[in-house]
Amino acid sequence: MPERCEVFVSGLDASIDVVGGKWKVLILWALGDGRKRFGELRRAVDGVSEKVLAQHLRELERDEVVHREVHDAVPPKVEYSLTPSGATLIEALRPLGAWGCEHKTRIEAIRNGPGATVCA
């Protein structure tokens, strides 16, 4: 069976496809501080399950924004880091993060205001 051919409408479409979802951006952000082992990433990205983290790391590696390095050791040691492409992606995300910091309180107030669903 032939693989599916990806065709993007625009650069924004391609970018959103690579970082789509809640966890991928947070994984990339955590790797912006330097290489990390799987357990370190899991602790840095609070709330992500092992299964989802592993899946997203594979996808980010496929898209060549994350590098997976296996060290010949016992027990096996695997580290993840940003590729040069991933480092430029982090730079592109910084203004988005700054916007979020600037508007976080307002967005929380809107979403948690009167009529909002109560969090359990």
N, C-alpha and C positions, 0 to 999 in steps of 0.2 A: 504494500500500500504506500503510495507516495506521500511525503510529508506535506503539510499545509503550507502554502506560500503566504507570507505576511506582506500586506501592502498597506502602507499608512497614508492617510489623507494629508497630513502635515507633520512638521517637526514636533509640534505640541502633542499630536496624537501618538507619535513614536515615544516621546518622553514619558507621557502619562502611562503608556503601556508598560514601560520598563519599571516605573516606580509605583504603579497602581496598587491600591490597597493601603490599609493602615500600617502594616508591619514593615514593608520594604523600605519606606523612607526612614523609619526608626532604626532599622538594621544598618542602613547606610550611614545615618547620623552617628550611631555608636562606633562604626568603623572609622569615622572621621578622626577619632582620637588615636588611631593606630591599630595594628594587628591585634586580633583577639581569637581566643579558642572558643569552641562552641558554648561551653558552660559560661564563659565570661559574657558572651553575647546574650545568652538566655537571661542572665541576671541584669544586663544593661537594658534589655527590652522587656520591661515589666509586663507580664500578662500574656506573652506569646507562648504557645505550646511548643514542645519539642518537635512535633510533627510539622507544624506550620513553619517554624524556623528553618528546619531542614529543607522543606520544599522551597521556601523563598530563597534560601542561600543557593540551592541548585539553579533556580531561575535567574538569579543575579549573576551567577557564575556563567551560565549559558549566554547571557547578554553581555558578558565580558566587562562588567563593572565591579565584580568581586573576584578575587583570586583565592583559590583554595590550595594550600601547601601542606603536603603530608610529609612529616619528618619520620625517618626510619628510627624508631625508638620503641621501647617496651615500657609501659603501654603505648599504643600509637598516639602520636601527637599531630593534630591538625590545626592549622591556623588560617584565619581568614583576614584578608586585607583588601583595600581598595586598589583597583588597577588605575593607571593614569586616566582612563576614561571615567572611572568611578570618582576620582578626585575632582574632575571638572564638573561632574554631576552634583557633587556636594556644594561646590561653589555656586552653581546655578540654584540650588535649594536654599542657600543662606538668606537671600532676600525674602523668600516665602516664610522661612522661620522667623525672621525679624517682623514681618507683617503679623504673623500669628501672635508673637509676644506683645506687640502693640495693641492688638484687638482682642486678646484672649478673655479678659475680664468682661468686656462688653458682650461678647458672644455667649459666654457662660450665663450672664445675667438674662439675656434674651431667651436662651434655651431652658433656663431653670426658673423663669419668671412665672407669673400667674398663668394657670392653664397648662403648664408643662407637666409631663409625666414625672411622677415621683420615682427617684432612683431607689432600688432595693438595697 
